[in-house]
Amino acid sequence: MPLATEQKDALQKFRENLREAPRRLLETAFRGGPPTTDRTRSTFVFGNVFLHLHSVRTHRWSLRWLTTAGLGMATLAAFLITLVTGVLLMFYYKPYPDAAYESIKDIHFVVPTGRFIRNIHRWAANVMVIAVILHMARVFYTAAYRKPREYNWLIGMGLLAVTLALSFTGYLLPWDQLAYWAITIGANIAQSPREITDALGITDHFDPGGLQRLLLLGSDTVGAEALIRFYLLHVMLLPLALAALLAVHFWRVRKDGGLARPADADAILARERHEETYPVFTELPQKTYHLAAIVRGRTPAVGRGPENTVPSMPHLFYAELGVLMVTVVICLALSLLWDAPLKELANPNVPENPAKAPWYFLGLQEMVSFSAFMGGIGIPAIVLIGLGLIPYLDRESEGTGHWFGGPGGWPLVRFSMIFGFSAAVLIEAFAIRFGWLREWFPDIHQLVITAFNPGTVLTAAYAAFSIWAMRRYNSTRAGALALFTCFLCGFVVLTVIGTYFRGPNWEFFWSPADWPVH
């Protein structure tokens, strides 16, 4: 009898455990339960594998809409959307020239919701490119690249490069005429150092342009090797690189003291909230941890108390969730309004005229039309080196955390916009109306064209304006403000001309209706 009782108890206990299994499952997954106090909210953030990159508390300045406009989170949200939709597309896509185009047609016309998912994937990629450019501009104009955030600025530049590479490698995958000839243009830009080596007569012995083209395509032409290479880069290597850079980027934001803010941020917030601030601690907190244990010095958190901070859970996470939802809505709306393009099957014997690169490279293509090397390699390299050096050349502190902060401020940025737009329009108008050196002197040496073309003239004009601003305000920051603004304006002007005013043979037309008809 005792044995029967024990068996009955065991069975009864088994049934009870079975009924309680769902509750226990939740308890083991979320051990702390719903956070209801500041301490449990902090523990919720600190102990969560996905959230612990955040600080447990967030300064009120960082939550202001004007501080970031949510651009960093919008970039991450767009990346997550492309990641999810890209994985879904992989179920049907076949990365072989004989099957790629047909598989895209199946996705577009046959697979249930396939067109919608492809549209979202494409538009989210474009939203990601725009958001990351605007995010970089926001960081620059608030001087958030300054000490101790110099390294994170470089990581951000890496994220911009990987984002553009991700979008560019995805361009070839539909294997239609648009993709094929756009990638052909990209390969020609990679090969542009031959403009120099050919002029010097050393290409047979030293051919970095040919090597770059071979590395990009895996062959001399855009074919099966290029398609599988772009596919591997697009779905595996570049997403892994982006995820690694994002992790370091977020981690450094936290370790560098959160988002940059003005030195008088607490006083400004107190005036806005009409409250009197007072120290939480009678003595400064004694935090002493270093960064990664190998970097000399201490993090900006040392010496700071929790004044004017709020728990990240829920304030920061609700804000991030809001930006995520807005980004999803924008991508959905664009996907419902415009389909991702799909032209005829790629045909190497029938070139597109005009063949245009993706929109974010059309500014480069406009400069490439004057000099392949300077437009495709020289000037972009100068811009990247200049951007990378900015935080190490600007060692000032005035204006950090303020929009357009620093000597000159908004009036200088406004004047730089006028100069940047005017210079780009005037130089382009002159080259389009009167031609350039090759038209005037047909036998002129190619090296002269490479050194003196509309792109280099525009770059020199921007550099001269930056030097003027630096001397006018006796400030490196003022020179950087002028130069960065000018290049942004030049990028916009050249992109608009390349997108809307260039037709067959890259001739200038006021409207596509004026294109010659055969």
KAVENHU-V945688 format. One record per backbone hydrogen bond with DSSP energy under -1.0 kcal/mol. NH is the residue of the N-H (numbers start at 0). CO is the residue of the C=O. Records with the same first field share a line. If there is no record, write none. Layout:
# KAVENHU-V945688
NH->CO  CO
This chain:
# KAVENHU-V945688
4->0
5->1
6->2
7->3
8->4
9->5
10->6
11->7
12->8
13->9
14->10
15->11
16->12
17->13
18->14
19->15
23->19
24->20
25->21
26->22
27->23
28->24
29->25
32->29
40->36
41->37
42->38
43->39
44->40
45->41
46->42
47->44
51->47
53->50
57->309
59->307
63->60
66->63
68->64
70->67
73->69
74->70
75->71
76->72
77->73
78->74
79->75
80->76
81->77
82->78
83->79
84->80
85->81
86->82
87->83
88->84
89->85
90->87
91->88
92->88
95->93
98->95
99->95
102->98
103->99
104->100
105->101
106->102
107->103
108->104
109->105
110->105
113->110
116->112
117->113
118->114
119->115
120->116
121->117
122->118
123->119
124->120
125->121
126->122
127->123
128->124
129->125
130->126
131->127
132->128
133->129
134->130
135->131
136->132
137->133
138->134
139->135
140->136
141->137
142->139
143->138
145->142
148->145
152->148
153->149
154->150
155->151
156->152
157->153
158->154
159->155
160->156
161->157
162->158
163->159
164->160
165->161
166->162
167->163
168->164
169->165
174->171
176->343
179->175
180->176
181->177
182->178
183->179
184->180
185->181
186->182
187->183
188->184
189->185
190->186
191->188
193->190
194->191
195->192
196->192
197->193
199->195
201->196
204->201
205->201
210->206
211->207
212->208
213->209
214->210
215->211
216->212
217->213
226->222
227->223
228->224
229->225
230->226
231->227
232->228
233->229
234->230
235->231
236->231
237->232
239->235
240->236
241->237
242->238
243->239
244->240
245->241
246->242
247->243
248->244
249->245
250->246
251->247
252->248
253->249
254->250
255->251
256->253
257->252
264->261
267->263
268->264
269->265
270->266
271->267
272->268
274->269
293->290
294->290
298->288
301->298
303->300
308->305
309->57
311->55
316->311
317->313
318->314
319->315
320->316
321->317
322->318
323->319
324->320
325->321
326->322
327->323
328->324
329->325
330->326
331->327
332->328
333->329
334->330
335->331
336->332
337->333
345->174
349->346
360->357
361->358
364->360
365->361
366->362
367->363
368->364
369->366
370->366
374->370
375->371
376->372
377->372
378->373
380->376
381->377
382->378
383->379
384->380
385->381
386->382
387->383
388->384
389->385
391->388
392->388
393->389
394->392
399->396
400->141
401->398
403->140
404->401
411->407
412->408
413->409
414->410
415->411
416->412
417->413
418->414
419->415
420->416
421->417
422->418
423->419
424->420
425->421
426->422
427->423
428->424
429->425
430->426
431->427
432->428
433->429
434->430
439->435
440->436
443->440
448->444
449->445
450->446
451->447
456->452
457->453
458->454
459->455
460->456
461->457
462->458
463->459
464->460
465->461
466->462
467->463
468->464
469->465
470->466
471->467
472->468
474->469
478->474
479->475
480->476
481->477
482->478
483->479
484->480
485->481
486->482
487->483
488->484
489->485
490->486
491->487
492->488
493->489
494->490
495->491
496->492
497->493
498->494
499->495
500->496
502->506
505->502
506->503
508->500
513->510
514->511
